[in-house]
Amino acid sequence: MRADRGRRNWARSLIMFIGVSALSGALAAGLAIPFAGFVGQGSATVAATVQSLPREFRGDVPAVRSRILAADGTLIATLYEQNRVPVRLTAVAPIMRKAIVAIEDSRFYEHGALDFKGTLRAMVRNQSGGEVQQGGSSITQQYVKMSLVEKAKTAAERAKATEVSYERKITELRYAIAVESEYSKDEILEKYLNLANFGAGTYGVQTAAQHYFRTTADKLTLPQAALLAGIVKNPTGYNPANNPARARARRDVVIKRMLELGVITVHQANEALRTPVIDRSRVEPVPNGCANSRYPFYCDYVVSKLLANPALGGTRKEREHYLKTGGLLIRTSIDPRIQAAAQASIDRHSKATDTAVAAITIVQPGTGLVKAMVQSRPYGNGRHQTNYNYNVEKSYDGGYGGFQNGSTMKAFTIAAALAKGIPMDYRINSPEQIDLTKARFQTCHGWTRDPTYRPKNSTKSGDLTMVEAARYSTNTYFLQLSQRTGLCAIAKVAGRLGMYDAQTGRPLDQVISMTLGVGYVTPLMLSNAYATFAARGTYCKPLVVTSVRDKAGRPVPGPGFDCKQVLQRQVADGVNRVLSQVMMPGGTGGHLRFGTRDMAGKTGTINQNLAVWFSGYTPNLAAAAVVADATPPYTNLMYGHTLNGVDISDPTGSGTAGPLWESAMQGALRGLPAERFAAPPKKMIGDPNPKPPPPDTKNPKPKPHG
């Protein structure tokens, strides 16, 4: 220890000697600068450079890649600016440590910050050659240089950190002395091995081992270690995947140097020299970003959520930088089994080449966890590809902004009506066409009307109960029911269940046709709203990021489970009862029912058939499926559009979107318990088998409130 301290003190004194002797160039070659490099430099300049340097060195924390994981812990994506996974020196094979020391600084454990013998050797060679042939930099000096480059934020700073000048070498040496004073040799070597560039976008010995050999740093063999040690000098030129001959020659130099130093035996050297430099089939690239993820659209949505979290930084730019350099471990909600079921449904019922697009989102009631998110058009910029996520709102990066949801909106009218005490057996005369040109509808801001509105039914008309109207999706019934209930009540229910305009972010418009679904919503939004009915009125904000931990394992704050009761349980139970009848024989969703599970759902078709929906749920899962024209100018799905390679001749919610929902839910629910919906109060149900009242007691034509 005393001898080591003496060497360090001597090195401190030497830095001053370097400054005053710069004019003569006595140590110019040792500093890896040609003798001519000092010509014209004044001693005052050198002295100023030396005296201005701090006696402590703080390297930036190296950038570490972040990982996004699925709910089962499998990898979804890796995000990085530099692909690095730091490890302790004890997790690096001894032969790797010996290889890097042998080729870069064989006396590393013997000298201080400056290797005097190495410097002298370099000085002689450089002086005799008249140019830089060999540098005298120790591993510590190299670590300082790499750290300064890592810390550089601008091109000018990077140029300063790599320029060939005596000032830079003096700076590195002064900092190296500070590093040697603060850290042990093993600590310095650990930092060096984790910071070094090993080519092909890999930083640090652990990532290099994984990339080139599909192994870990602690399992590296002699020829593998020699190859990696050789790459550090020229990461591009000695990349074995691109330049195998040069890489082999460099590796062999390392092996022979190790033999020369007595680190390995002749037999070991000969065996290593005969080993092929690399097996290209074993090279394992590490894809960067969501574009290379197996779930690219979901991954993009996760990243958008993370970039909105202020705990990751004060600005979006800072958050993006931290996300790619902070070594974060991000766990998400997606269930690969359920995702696979949804994707299988997409693959079964659609093709990427279709002119119509299909999308499905599946959510878990009572938690808001997004379990699956799929669509028919794959991620990319090529033909029949897209960067739009058809499942999410426009405010998120890549979000398409939704589609009009048609009669799936009637579920919220049912909820508003039940909440106002209107029972399920409530009858309204619902003709094929109704004249609403003089009708007024109450909004949260007053009254509204449409002097031209004469809507028609596309299904059964007549004197119907709420249940019957839901089964047949009778428009004229629900328009009259929404007048009795009031648009404000419907809007409030929908808002509490997370429904809003997916293009603008504003509340849904309170217009006369609101119950027919004229607002733009997304599959994520609708499936999560229906999940609220399944959870007996408990609404949970959609959740994709379940936890974030930094590289030290500490939790990073962020949005978590956010659930609250927004509907009375009995009201949600009532909605479940009404919509479960849609899934019974004769209902618009009757042919989509499978097994003996309790399930509920609703079809949706918008004007001119621009989009068709089916949204349905069990107590376990809720899903929404949509088929739509997503390419302007939007046209009727009936004319010239294909799904699964076949012309869509009769687009409907049950016949077109329904099969997507059905097969996705069949796979998603496999293995889950068959839970039951709770029964609503009897007075809410009314007469389970109501008879039509006499003609003279029928409900009169609806009148405006007030």
C-alpha positions in Angstrom: 0.0 0.0 0.0 2.8 2.4 0.9 4.6 1.7 -2.4 1.4 2.1 -4.3 0.7 5.5 -2.6 4.2 6.5 -3.4 3.7 5.7 -7.1 0.5 7.8 -7.1 2.1 10.8 -5.4 4.9 10.5 -7.9 2.4 10.5 -10.7 0.7 13.7 -9.3 4.1 15.4 -9.4 4.8 14.2 -12.9 1.8 16.0 -14.3 3.5 19.3 -13.3 6.7 18.1 -14.9 4.7 17.4 -18.1 3.6 21.0 -18.2 6.9 22.6 -17.8 8.7 20.3 -20.2 6.1 20.6 -22.9 8.2 23.2 -24.9 11.0 20.7 -25.3 8.7 17.9 -26.3 10.6 15.6 -23.9 7.5 13.5 -23.2 5.6 14.3 -26.4 5.8 10.8 -27.8 4.9 9.2 -24.5 1.8 11.2 -24.6 1.0 9.7 -28.0 1.6 13.1 -29.7 4.3 13.5 -32.4 7.2 15.7 -31.3 6.1 18.4 -33.7 2.8 18.6 -31.9 4.4 20.8 -29.2 6.1 23.3 -31.5 4.7 26.8 -31.0 3.0 25.9 -27.6 3.9 28.2 -24.8 4.7 27.1 -21.3 2.1 29.4 -19.9 -0.6 27.7 -22.0 0.5 24.3 -20.7 0.7 25.4 -17.2 -2.8 27.0 -17.4 -4.2 23.8 -18.8 -2.7 21.8 -16.0 -3.7 24.1 -13.2 -7.3 24.5 -14.4 -8.0 20.8 -14.2 -9.9 19.4 -11.1 -8.3 16.8 -8.9 -11.4 14.7 -8.9 -13.1 12.9 -11.8 -16.8 12.0 -12.0 -17.7 10.0 -15.1 -21.3 10.0 -16.1 -23.3 6.9 -15.2 -23.0 4.7 -18.4 -26.2 4.4 -20.5 -27.9 1.1 -19.8 -30.6 -0.4 -22.0 -34.2 -0.6 -20.7 -36.5 -3.6 -21.2 -40.3 -3.9 -21.6 -41.7 -7.2 -20.3 -45.1 -8.8 -20.7 -47.2 -9.9 -17.7 -45.5 -13.3 -17.7 -42.0 -11.8 -17.7 -41.2 -12.5 -21.4 -39.4 -9.7 -23.4 -41.5 -7.4 -25.5 -38.9 -4.9 -26.5 -35.5 -3.4 -25.7 -34.9 0.3 -25.7 -31.5 1.9 -25.8 -29.1 4.5 -27.1 -26.2 2.2 -26.2 -26.9 -1.5 -25.8 -25.4 -2.1 -22.4 -25.9 -4.5 -19.4 -23.4 -3.7 -16.7 -22.0 -6.6 -14.6 -19.7 -6.8 -11.6 -16.1 -7.8 -12.3 -16.7 -11.1 -10.5 -19.2 -11.9 -13.2 -16.6 -11.6 -15.9 -14.6 -14.7 -16.7 -11.0 -14.4 -15.4 -9.7 -15.2 -18.9 -11.5 -12.2 -20.3 -9.9 -10.0 -17.7 -6.5 -11.4 -18.5 -7.0 -10.9 -22.2 -8.0 -7.2 -22.0 -5.1 -6.4 -19.6 -2.6 -8.3 -21.8 -3.4 -6.5 -25.0 -4.2 -3.0 -23.6 -2.1 -2.5 -20.5 -0.1 -5.6 -19.5 1.4 -3.8 -16.4 -2.0 -2.4 -15.3 -1.8 -3.9 -11.8 1.8 -2.8 -11.4 1.8 0.9 -12.4 -0.2 4.0 -11.3 -2.1 6.2 -13.6 0.8 6.4 -16.1 2.8 3.4 -17.3 6.3 4.9 -17.4 7.8 2.0 -19.2 5.0 1.9 -21.7 5.2 5.6 -22.2 8.9 5.5 -22.7 8.5 2.6 -25.2 5.9 4.6 -27.1 8.1 7.7 -27.0 11.0 5.9 -28.6 8.9 4.4 -31.4 7.0 7.6 -32.1 10.2 9.7 -32.1 12.0 7.3 -34.5 9.0 7.2 -36.8 8.2 10.9 -36.8 4.5 10.1 -36.2 2.3 8.4 -33.7 2.9 4.6 -34.0 2.1 3.5 -30.5 0.2 5.1 -27.7 1.2 5.0 -24.0 -2.3 5.2 -22.6 -3.0 3.0 -19.6 -6.4 1.3 -19.1 -7.2 4.0 -16.6 -6.4 6.7 -19.2 -8.5 4.9 -21.7 -11.4 4.7 -19.2 -11.1 8.5 -18.7 -11.2 9.1 -22.4 -14.3 6.8 -22.9 -16.0 8.6 -20.0 -15.3 12.0 -21.5 -16.8 10.9 -24.8 -19.8 9.4 -23.0 -20.3 12.7 -21.1 -20.1 14.7 -24.3 -23.6 16.1 -25.2 -22.7 18.0 -28.4 -20.6 17.3 -31.5 -18.1 20.0 -30.3 -17.7 18.3 -27.0 -17.2 14.9 -28.6 -14.6 16.4 -30.9 -12.8 17.9 -27.9 -12.8 14.6 -26.1 -11.2 12.8 -29.1 -8.9 15.4 -30.5 -5.2 14.6 -31.0 -3.6 17.3 -28.8 -1.3 17.6 -25.8 -4.1 19.4 -23.9 -6.4 16.3 -24.2 -3.6 13.9 -23.1 -2.7 16.1 -20.1 -6.4 16.3 -19.2 -6.7 12.5 -19.4 -3.6 11.9 -17.3 -4.7 14.4 -14.6 -8.1 12.7 -14.5 -6.5 9.3 -14.5 -4.5 10.2 -11.4 -7.7 11.2 -9.7 -9.4 7.9 -10.7 -6.5 5.9 -9.5 -6.6 7.7 -6.2 -10.3 7.0 -5.7 -10.8 3.5 -7.1 -9.0 0.1 -6.8 -7.6 -1.5 -9.9 -10.4 -4.0 -10.0 -13.0 -1.3 -9.8 -11.3 0.6 -12.6 -11.2 -2.6 -14.8 -14.8 -3.2 -14.0 -15.8 0.3 -15.1 -13.7 -0.1 -18.3 -15.2 -3.4 -19.3 -18.7 -2.1 -18.8 -18.1 1.1 -20.7 -16.1 -0.1 -23.7 -17.5 -0.3 -27.2 -17.3 -3.8 -28.6 -18.8 -3.0 -32.0 -22.1 -3.8 -33.7 -23.9 -1.4 -31.3 -22.8 -3.4 -28.2 -21.4 -1.7 -25.2 -19.9 -3.5 -22.2 -18.5 -7.1 -22.1 -21.8 -8.7 -21.0 -23.8 -7.5 -24.1 -20.8 -8.3 -26.3 -20.8 -11.9 -25.0 -24.5 -12.2 -25.6 -24.3 -10.7 -29.1 -21.4 -12.5 -30.6 -21.6 -15.8 -28.8 -25.0 -16.1 -27.1 -23.3 -16.5 -23.8 -22.6 -14.5 -20.7 -19.4 -12.7 -19.7 -18.7 -15.2 -17.0 -18.7 -18.1 -19.5 -16.4 -16.7 -22.1 -13.7 -19.0 -23.4 -10.1 -18.1 -24.3 -10.7 -17.5 -28.1 -13.9 -15.6 -27.4 -12.2 -13.4 -24.8 -9.3 -12.7 -27.1 -11.6 -11.7 -29.9 -13.5 -9.3 -27.6 -10.3 -7.9 -26.2 -9.0 -7.2 -29.7 -12.2 -5.4 -30.8 -11.9 -2.6 -28.3 -9.0 -0.9 -30.3 -11.2 -0.5 -33.4 -14.8 -1.6 -32.8 -15.8 -1.1 -36.5 -12.7 -2.4 -38.2 -12.5 -5.5 -36.0 -16.2 -6.4 -36.0 -16.0 -10.1 -36.7 -19.4 -10.2 -38.4 -18.4 -7.7 -41.0 -14.6 -8.2 -41.1 -13.9 -11.8 -40.1 -10.3 -11.8 -41.5 -9.2 -8.6 -39.8 -11.0 -9.7 -36.6 -9.2 -13.1 -36.7 -5.8 -11.5 -37.2 -6.4 -9.1 -34.3 -7.6 -11.9 -32.1 -4.5 -13.9 -32.9 -2.4 -10.9 -31.9 -4.1 -11.0 -28.5 -3.6 -14.7 -28.1 0.1 -14.4 -28.9 0.5 -11.5 -26.5 -1.1 -13.6 -23.8 1.4 -16.4 -24.5 4.3 -14.0 -24.5 3.3 -12.8 -21.1 2.9 -16.3 -19.8 -0.8 -15.9 -19.2 -1.6 -19.0 -21.2 0.3 -22.1 -22.2 1.5 -23.0 -25.7 -1.1 -25.7 -25.9 -3.9 -23.3 -25.0 -2.6 -20.8 -27.5 -2.5 -23.4 -30.3 -6.0 -24.6 -29.5 -7.3 -21.0 -29.5 -5.6 -20.1 -32.7 -7.2 -23.1 -34.5 -10.7 -22.0 -33.3 -12.9 -20.3 -35.9 -13.2 -16.6 -35.2 -17.0 -16.6 -35.1 -20.1 -18.6 -36.0 -22.2 -16.1 -37.8 -25.4 -18.2 -37.2 -24.8 -17.7 -33.5 -24.6 -13.9 -33.7 -27.6 -12.6 -31.8 -28.7 -9.1 -32.7 -30.6 -7.1 -30.1 -33.5 -5.3 -31.8 -33.9 -1.7 -30.6 -37.3 -0.1 -30.1 -40.9 -1.0 -30.6 -40.7 -1.4 -34.4 -38.8 -4.6 -33.8 -41.1 -5.8 -31.0 -43.4 -8.8 -31.4 -46.2 -6.5 -30.3 -45.2 -3.2 -31.9 -48.5 -1.3 -31.6 -49.0 -2.3 -28.0 -45.3 -1.4 -27.3 -45.7 2.0 -28.9 -48.7 2.6 -26.7 -46.7 1.6 -23.6 -43.9 4.0 -24.6 -46.4 6.8 -25.1 -47.7 6.2 -21.6 -44.2 6.2 -20.2 -43.3 9.5 -22.0 -46.3 11.1 -20.3 -44.9 10.2 -16.8 -43.2 13.2 -15.2 -41.3 10.8 -12.9 -39.1 10.0 -15.8 -38.0 13.6 -16.4 -39.1 17.2 -16.6 -39.5 17.3 -20.3 -40.5 14.8 -23.0 -36.9 14.9 -24.3 -35.5 14.1 -20.9 -38.0 11.3 -20.4 -37.1 9.8 -23.8 -33.4 9.9 -22.9 -33.9 8.3 -19.5 -36.2 5.6 -21.0 -33.3 4.6 -23.4 -30.4 5.0 -21.0 -31.7 4.4 -17.5 -31.7 0.6 -17.4 -35.4 0.5 -16.5 -37.3 -2.7 -16.1 -40.9 -2.1 -17.3 -43.6 -4.6 -16.6 -46.8 -4.4 -18.6 -50.3 -5.8 -18.6 -50.3 -7.8 -21.8 -50.9 -11.5 -21.5 -49.1 -13.4 -24.3 -51.7 -16.2 -24.2 -54.6 -13.9 -24.6 -52.7 -11.8 -27.1 -52.1 -15.0 -29.1 -55.8 -15.8 -29.0 -56.7 -12.4 -30.3 -54.0 -12.5 -33.0 -55.2 -16.0 -34.1 -58.7 -14.5 -34.6 -57.3 -11.7 -36.7 -55.3 -14.1 -38.7 -58.3 -16.4 -39.2 -60.8 -13.7 -40.2 -58.7 -11.1 -42.0 -55.7 -10.5 -44.2 -53.1 -7.6 -44.3 -54.1 -7.0 -47.9 -57.7 -6.4 -47.1 -59.1 -2.9 -47.9 -60.9 -2.9 -44.6 -59.0 -3.0 -41.3 -59.9 -5.1 -38.2 -58.9 -4.4 -34.6 -59.5 -6.1 -31.2 -58.8 -5.0 -27.7 -59.4 -7.2 -24.6 -59.5 -5.8 -21.1 -59.9 -7.4 -17.6 -62.9 -6.1 -15.7 -62.2 -4.8 -12.2 -58.5 -3.9 -12.9 -58.4 -2.1 -16.3 -55.5 -4.3 -17.4 -55.2 -4.4 -21.1 -54.7 -8.1 -21.9 -54.5 -8.0 -25.7 -54.3 -5.4 -28.5 -54.2 -6.6 -32.1 -55.0 -5.4 -35.6 -55.1 -6.8 -39.2 -52.7 -4.4 -40.8 -49.1 -5.0 -39.7 -46.6 -2.4 -38.4 -44.4 -0.7 -41.0 -44.1 1.8 -43.8 -44.5 -0.6 -46.7 -47.5 -1.6 -48.8 -50.4 -3.0 -46.7 -48.6 -1.8 -43.5 -49.3 1.1 -41.2 -47.9 3.0 -38.2 -51.4 3.7 -37.0 -52.7 1.9 -34.0 -56.4 1.4 -34.7 -57.1 0.5 -31.1 -56.2 3.8 -29.4 -57.1 7.5 -29.4 -55.4 10.1 -31.5 -53.7 11.8 -28.6 -51.1 9.0 -28.3 -48.3 8.6 -30.8 -49.6 6.7 -33.7 -53.1 6.6 -32.4 -55.7 6.5 -35.3 -58.5 8.2 -33.4 -61.3 5.7 -33.5 -64.4 5.1 -35.4 -68.1 5.9 -34.9 -69.4 3.1 -32.7 -73.0 2.7 -33.9 -75.5 0.9 -31.7 -72.9 -0.3 -29.2 -73.7 3.2 -27.7 -77.2 1.9 -26.7 -75.7 0.2 -23.7 -75.1 3.6 -22.1 -78.7 4.6 -22.8 -79.8 1.4 -21.1 -77.7 2.3 -18.1 -79.0 5.8 -17.9 -82.6 4.7 -18.2 -82.2 2.0 -15.5 -80.5 4.5 -13.2 -83.6 6.8 -13.6 -85.9 3.9 -12.5 -87.1 2.9 -16.0 -87.6 -0.9 -15.9 -86.5 -3.4 -18.5 -90.1 -4.1 -19.4 -90.8 -0.5 -20.3 -92.7 -0.4 -23.6 -92.4 2.1 -26.4 -94.2 2.0 -29.7 -91.3 1.8 -32.1 -92.4 2.1 -35.7 -90.2 1.5 -38.7 -89.7 5.2 -39.1 -90.3 8.0 -36.7 -90.6 11.7 -37.2 -88.4 13.6 -34.7 -88.3 16.9 -36.6 -90.2 18.7 -33.8 -88.8 16.7 -30.9 -86.6 18.3 -28.3 -83.9 16.5 -26.3 -82.5 17.7 -23.1 -78.7 18.1 -22.9 -76.5 19.2 -20.0 -76.6 22.7 -21.5 -80.2 23.1 -22.4 -82.2 21.6 -25.3 -81.4 20.5 -28.8 -83.4 19.4 -31.9 -83.0 18.5 -35.5 -85.7 19.8 -37.8 -84.8 17.2 -40.5 -84.4 14.0 -38.4 -86.7 11.1 -39.5 -84.7 8.0 -38.5 -85.6 4.4 -39.6 -85.1 0.9 -38.2 -83.1 -1.7 -40.0 -84.5 -4.5 -37.8 -87.7 -5.3 -36.0 -90.2 -2.6 -35.2 -93.4 -2.6 -33.1 -94.4 -2.3 -29.5 -91.2 -3.3 -27.7 -89.7 -3.6 -24.3 -86.2 -2.4 -23.5 -85.0 -6.0 -23.6 -86.7 -6.7 -26.9 -85.4 -3.5 -28.5 -81.9 -4.4 -27.3 -82.1 -7.9 -28.8 -83.2 -6.5 -32.2 -81.2 -3.2 -31.9 -84.3 -1.1 -32.7 -83.3 2.4 -33.4 -86.6 4.1 -33.0 -87.1 2.6 -29.5 -83.7 3.9 -28.2 -84.2 7.3 -29.7 -87.4 7.7 -27.8 -85.9 6.2 -24.7 -83.0 8.6 -24.9 -85.5 11.5 -25.1 -87.2 10.3 -22.0 -83.9 9.7 -20.2 -82.2 12.9 -21.5 -79.0 13.1 -23.4 -77.3 14.7 -20.4 -77.8 11.5 -18.3 -76.5 9.3 -21.2 -73.5 11.6 -21.6 -72.7 11.5 -17.9 -72.9 7.7 -17.8 -70.7 7.4 -20.9 -68.2 9.9 -19.5 -67.9 8.1 -16.2 -67.2 4.9 -18.1 -64.3 6.5 -20.0 -66.0 7.3 -23.2 -65.0 10.6 -25.0 -64.2 11.7 -28.5 -61.1 9.8 -29.5 -60.1 12.4 -32.1 -60.4 15.5 -30.0 -60.3 14.3 -26.4 -63.5 16.3 -25.7 -66.8 14.8 -24.3 -69.0 13.1 -26.7 -71.4 15.4 -28.5 -74.9 15.5 -27.1 -76.9 15.3 -30.3 -80.3 13.6 -31.0 -78.6 10.6 -32.6 -76.2 10.1 -29.7 -77.6 6.7 -28.7 -76.9 5.5 -32.3 -73.2 6.0 -31.8 -72.1 9.0 -33.9 -69.0 9.8 -31.7 -65.5 8.5 -32.5 -64.4 5.9 -30.0 -61.7 3.2 -29.9 -61.8 -0.6 -29.3 -59.7 0.1 -26.1 -62.2 2.7 -24.9 -65.3 0.6 -25.7 -64.0 -2.7 -24.3 -63.0 -0.9 -21.1 -66.4 0.8 -20.7 -68.1 -2.6 -21.2 -65.7 -4.1 -18.6 -67.3 -1.6 -16.2 -70.6 -3.3 -16.6 -69.0 -6.7 -16.1 -67.3 -5.4 -12.9 -70.7 -4.3 -11.5 -70.2 -0.6 -12.0 -66.5 -0.4 -11.0 -64.6 1.6 -13.6 -60.9 1.2 -13.9 -58.7 3.4 -16.1 -57.0 1.3 -18.8 -53.6 0.2 -17.5 -50.7 -1.0 -19.6 -47.7 -0.2 -17.4 -48.0 -2.2 -14.1 -44.5 -1.3 -12.7 -41.3 0.5 -13.5 -38.0 -0.1 -11.6 -34.7 1.6 -12.2 -31.4 -0.3 -12.7 -30.9 -0.4 -8.9 -34.3 -2.1 -8.5 -36.0 0.9 -7.0 -39.6 1.6 -8.0 -40.3 4.5 -10.2 -43.5 6.3 -9.4 -46.3 6.2 -12.1 -50.0 5.7 -12.6 -51.2 2.4 -11.1 -54.5 0.8 -10.6 -57.2 3.5 -10.6 -60.7 2.1 -10.0 -63.8 3.6 -8.5 -67.5 2.8 -8.4 -69.2 4.9 -11.1 -72.5 3.0 -11.4 -74.7 1.5 -8.8 -74.2 -2.2 -8.7 -77.8 -2.9 -9.4 -77.8 -0.7 -12.5 -74.7 -2.5 -13.9 -76.5 -5.8 -13.1 -79.5 -4.6 -15.0 -77.4 -3.7 -18.1 -75.8 -7.1 -17.9 -79.2 -8.7 -17.9 -80.4 -6.7 -20.9 -77.3 -7.2 -22.9 -77.1 -10.9 -22.0 -80.4 -11.3 -23.9 -78.7 -10.0 -27.0 -76.6 -13.1 -26.9 -79.6 -15.5 -26.6 -81.1 -17.2 -29.7 -83.0 -14.7 -31.8 -80.8 -11.8 -30.6 -78.4 -10.0 -32.9 -75.5 -11.7 -31.0 -77.2 -15.1 -30.5 -75.1 -17.0 -33.0 -71.9 -15.7 -31.3 -72.6 -17.3 -28.0 -70.4 -20.3 -27.1 -70.4 -22.7 -24.2 -72.5 -22.1 -21.1 -70.8 -19.0 -19.7 -72.7 -15.9 -18.9 -72.0 -13.3 -21.6 -73.4 -10.1 -22.8 -72.8 -7.9 -25.8 -74.0 -5.4 -28.4 -73.7 -5.0 -32.1 -72.9 -1.7 -33.8 -73.2 -0.5 -37.4 -72.8 3.2 -38.4 -74.4 5.1 -41.2 -73.3 4.1 -44.7 -71.6 1.0 -43.1 -68.2 2.8 -42.7 -67.6 0.7 -39.6 -69.2 -2.3 -37.9 -68.6 -3.4 -34.3 -69.2 -6.1 -31.8 -68.4 -5.5 -28.2 -69.1 -8.1 -25.5 -68.0 -9.5 -22.2 -68.1 -12.1 -19.5 -67.3 -11.5 -15.8 -63.7 -12.4 -16.7 -62.9 -10.4 -19.8 -64.4 -7.7 -22.1 -63.5 -7.2 -25.8 -64.4 -4.9 -28.6 -63.9 -5.8 -32.3 -64.2 -3.4 -35.2 -64.1 -3.7 -38.9 -63.8 -0.4 -40.8 -62.6 1.6 -43.7 -59.5 3.5 -42.4 -58.4 5.0 -45.7 -59.8 8.3 -46.8 -62.0 9.0 -48.6 -64.1 6.6 -46.5 -66.6 4.5 -48.3 -69.4 2.0 -47.6 -67.9 -1.4 -46.6 -70.5 -3.0 -48.9 -68.9 -1.6 -52.0 -65.5 -2.6 -53.1 -64.1 -3.6 -49.7 -62.6 -7.0 -48.7 -62.2 -8.8 -45.4 -60.2 -12.0 -45.3 -59.7 -11.6 -49.1 -63.5 -11.8 -49.8 -65.8 -9.0 -50.7 -67.9 -7.7 -47.8 -71.4 -8.0 -49.3 -73.5 -7.5 -46.1 -71.5 -5.6 -43.4 -73.1 -6.0 -40.0 -71.9 -5.9 -36.4 -72.9 -9.5 -35.8 -71.9 -11.0 -39.1 -68.7 -9.1 -39.9 -67.1 -8.0 -36.6 -68.8 -10.6 -34.5 -66.8 -13.6 -35.6 -63.6 -11.7 -34.8 -64.9 -11.2 -31.3 -66.2 -14.7 -30.9 -63.0 -16.6 -31.8 -60.8 -14.2 -29.9 -62.9 -14.6 -26.7 -63.1 -18.3 -27.1 -59.3 -18.6 -27.0 -58.9 -15.9 -24.4 -61.4 -17.5 -22.0 -60.0 -21.0 -22.3 -58.9 -22.2 -18.9 -60.6 -19.3 -17.0 -63.5 -20.1 -14.5 -67.0 -19.7 -15.8 -68.3 -16.9 -13.5 -71.9 -15.6 -13.4 -73.5 -12.2 -13.6 -75.3 -11.1 -10.4 -79.1 -10.9 -10.8 -80.6 -7.4 -10.9 -83.5 -6.3 -8.5 -86.9 -7.7 -9.5 -88.5 -4.3 -9.8 -85.8 -3.4 -12.3 -86.6 -6.4 -14.3 -90.4 -5.8 -14.2 -92.6 -8.4 -15.7 -90.3 -11.1 -17.2 -93.0 -12.0 -19.8 -94.7 -8.7 -20.4 -97.8 -8.6 -22.6 -98.6 -5.8 -24.9 -101.0 -3.3 -23.3 -104.4 -2.6 -24.9 -104.2 -0.2 -27.8 -105.8 2.6 -25.8 -103.2 2.4 -23.1 -100.1 2.5 -25.3 -97.4 5.0 -24.6 -98.2 8.2 -26.4 -95.8 9.9 -28.8 -92.9 11.3 -26.7 -93.1 14.9 -25.7 -90.3 17.3 -24.9 -89.4 17.6 -21.3 -90.4 20.9 -19.7 
